[in-house]
Amino acid sequence: MHRQRNMNYPEQLNYTTGHQWIRFEAQYAFMGITDFARKELADIIVVTIPYLNKR
């Protein structure tokens, strides 16, 4: 991923080349987008996340 100047890239996050990030805490995963993506994208209308049944 090309990192832009003056953007925030916390070290505890794992990044994709598509400007998404993921952070793991215990049994949870938190996902988001980088500052660059936030500034470049218009409104985000729908987010589809596949459900993983681990029971």
C-alpha positions as CSV (number, residue, x, y, z in Angstrom):
1,M,0.0,0.0,0.0
2,H,1.3,3.4,-0.9
3,R,1.2,5.5,2.3
4,Q,0.2,9.1,1.8
5,R,1.9,12.0,3.7
6,N,0.0,13.6,6.6
7,M,-2.2,10.5,7.0
8,N,-2.6,8.5,10.2
9,Y,-1.5,4.8,10.0
10,P,-1.6,3.3,13.5
11,E,0.9,0.5,13.9
12,Q,-1.5,-1.9,15.7
13,L,-3.7,-2.2,12.6
14,N,-3.1,-4.7,9.7
15,Y,-3.6,-3.0,6.3
16,T,-4.7,-4.3,2.8
17,T,-3.6,-2.8,-0.5
18,G,-7.2,-1.6,-1.0
19,H,-7.0,0.8,2.0
20,Q,-8.9,-1.3,4.5
21,W,-7.6,-2.2,7.9
22,I,-8.4,-4.9,10.5
23,R,-7.5,-5.1,14.2
24,F,-8.0,-8.2,16.4
25,E,-9.0,-8.1,20.0
26,A,-9.7,-11.4,21.8
27,Q,-12.4,-13.1,19.8
28,Y,-13.4,-9.9,17.9
29,A,-12.2,-8.3,14.7
30,F,-12.7,-4.6,14.0
31,M,-12.5,-3.4,10.4
32,G,-12.3,0.0,8.8
33,I,-10.8,2.1,6.1
34,T,-7.7,4.3,6.0
35,D,-7.7,8.1,6.2
36,F,-6.9,8.2,2.5
37,A,-9.9,6.1,1.6
38,R,-12.1,8.2,3.9
39,K,-11.0,11.4,2.2
40,E,-11.3,9.9,-1.4
41,L,-14.6,8.1,-1.2
42,A,-18.1,9.5,-1.3
43,D,-20.7,8.2,1.2
44,I,-20.6,4.5,2.0
45,I,-24.1,3.2,1.7
46,V,-23.7,-0.6,2.2
47,V,-21.1,-2.8,3.8
48,T,-21.6,-6.6,3.4
49,I,-19.6,-8.8,5.7
50,P,-19.8,-12.6,5.4
51,Y,-21.0,-14.4,8.5
52,L,-18.7,-17.1,9.9
53,N,-20.4,-19.7,12.1
54,K,-17.7,-21.2,14.3
55,R,-20.1,-23.1,16.7
